[in-house]
Amino acid sequence: MEVKIHRRSRLMQLIALVLFLTLVWAYAQLEWGVPQAVKRTVVQSRGTITAADGTVLAQSVNGKRVYPQGTLAGQVIGLMGATEGLEGLEAAYNRTLEAGQNLKLTLDPAAQAAAEAALARAVPEHQGQYGSVVVLETRTGRILAAASYPPFDPNQWRDYSPETRRNRPFLDVFEPGSTIKGLVVAAAMNEGLTTPDTRYDTPMRRYVGGRWGSTIGDSVNHPGHLTTRQVLRYSSNVGMSHIVEHFPAERMRGYLSRYGFGSYVDIPTVVTSTGQLQPLRNWDDLVRATNAFGQGMSSTTLQLAAAYNTLANDGRYVSPRLVEGEPAGERREVLRPETARKTREMLQAVIEEGIPHAAGLKGYALGGKTGTAQVSEGAKGYASNLFDSLFAGFFPADAPRVTVAVMVHGAKVQYHGSMLAAPIYREIAADIISRWAAAPREEKQPEKK
């Protein structure tokens, strides 16, 4: 009798196991193997994503999600799985697209292509790891381009790593380095703490911060006395330490905050990162000085572009926009218009007198500032051989229509901002200006004696 009961028990266990495995299989089919008819219906009814000019970036064809432009804005558009968006705008606007509603972006396909092409040429040439570019329409904050390198084709998304699929302009955080100098000089002038022609004692090294301070230094040889204009021209950290020496920490940090650093960009639905500003309680003399040249704070390429757009937009911060028809984001006055204009004049001189061949276009007024930032390794300090190459600027400098920010990480060859990021900016500017068909300005002829 006991043997029969034991056998029957084993049989019941086997039947139970078969039933359990059947249930698991059925659940898996529902979860991961959605019937093709359901997939087809879901995908076919999904809304289309287009660029500003109507160029189709994502659409449903014969029950399949396709991306006709391939790698163009691939990281921005993202990708979808069997029935829903997994990354990028496909995920952020999944419900909208599922409802059959179309999405029209602010992206200009020509500007996007120009930015991607400039990165694709420069980053491998300089043996960089990755890079990003943001191009903004100055007055409106519309994002004309948000480019990443390496490229990503959503049609073949399984062939790419998560790192390559990453929307770097919105998500990567880095120290902005000397690009910050233009913004801080503008803030100091707005507060009446300096003028373009104020002169400072500028040795190549200076100790800042009292007992717990440190020595800061310059990398570009320059005269022992510099005006504020020349501080930007020679990108002098020592000069910046003088300019902010009497800048109250609360007020200086307040300007950086109003430029958009330390908080999320006010852009609906889209996933972005935020850089960091140190809390006010940490702002001693040394922190104030290092923040004046972009060290000890962090930003995304999108935030840097929006901050420089404040200079381009006569002192008014305008939140970037990516999707047409959505409410405009926050707008705020940061600088007086005359302050922004004076700063633009100085940043135009930075290019024309300092790096005309790297960032300038003969006959056109371009303005901006380079940066070369050592990469922070946290508690280990700064890496000795790892850099971010940066540029932020606008054009035309006297009446800006477009603002551009560039970041390339980890270049091994000619990694300085003037050698890498500035030429990327120049290439993008040349492409956009050529499509404007804007005539070059006449060069001033020297007076005859």
TACORNOR-V993416 format. One record per backbone hydrogen bond with DSSP energy under -0.5 kcal/mol. NH is the residue of the N-H (numbers start at 1). CO is the residue of the C=O. Records with the same first field share a line. If there is no record, write none. Layout:
NH=CO, CO
//
This chain:
5=1
6=2
7=3
8=4
9=5
10=6
11=7
12=8
13=9
14=10
15=11
16=12
17=13
18=14
19=15
20=16
21=17
22=18
23=19
24=20
25=21
26=22
27=23
28=24
29=25
30=26
31=27
32=28
33=28, 29
38=35
39=35
40=36
41=37
42=38
43=39
44=40
45=41
46=43
47=97
49=58
50=48, 103
51=55
52=107
54=51
57=49
58=49
59=66
61=64
64=61
66=59, 64
70=67
72=69
74=71
77=73
78=74
79=87
81=84
85=90
86=79
87=79
89=76
90=77, 87
91=87, 88
92=88
93=89
94=91
97=93
98=94
99=95
100=97
101=96
103=48
105=50, 103
106=322
108=144
109=107
112=108
113=109
114=110
115=111
116=112
117=113
118=114
119=115
120=116
121=117
122=118
123=119
125=121
126=122
127=124
128=123
129=409
130=409
131=149
132=407
133=147
134=405
135=145
136=403
137=142
138=136, 401
141=137
143=321
144=135, 142
145=135
147=133
149=131
154=70, 152
156=153
157=154
159=156
160=157
165=161
166=162, 163
168=166
170=167
171=167
172=168
174=299
177=294
179=176
180=177
181=178
182=179
183=179
184=180
185=181
186=182
187=183
188=184
189=185
190=186
191=187
192=189
193=188
194=188
198=195
200=226
202=200, 224
206=216
208=214
212=209
213=210
214=208
216=206
218=204
221=219
226=200
228=198
229=196
231=227
232=228
233=229
234=230
236=231
237=235
240=236
241=237
242=238
243=239
244=240
245=242
247=244
248=246
252=248
253=249
254=250
255=251
256=252
257=253
258=254
259=255
260=257
261=256
263=260
267=265
270=268
273=170
282=279
283=280
284=282
288=284
289=285
290=286
291=287
292=288
293=289, 290
294=291
295=290
298=276
299=174
302=169
304=300
305=301
306=302
307=303
308=304
309=305
310=306, 307
311=307
312=308
313=309
314=311
315=310
316=313
317=315, 332
319=330
321=141
324=104, 322
326=323
332=317
334=315, 332
335=315
339=336
340=336
341=337
342=338
343=339
344=340
345=341
346=342
347=343
348=344
349=345
350=346
351=347
352=348
353=349
354=349, 350
355=350, 351
359=355
360=355, 356
361=364
364=361
366=364
367=394
368=347
369=392
371=390
373=388
374=372
375=386
377=381
380=377
381=378
383=375
388=373
389=408
390=371
391=406
392=369
393=404
394=367
395=402
396=365
397=365
399=396
401=395
402=395
403=136
404=393
405=134
406=391
407=132
408=389
409=130
410=387
411=387
412=126
413=126
419=416
420=416
422=417
424=420
425=421
426=422
427=423
428=424
429=425
430=426
431=427
432=428
433=429
434=430
435=431
436=432
437=433
438=433
441=363
//
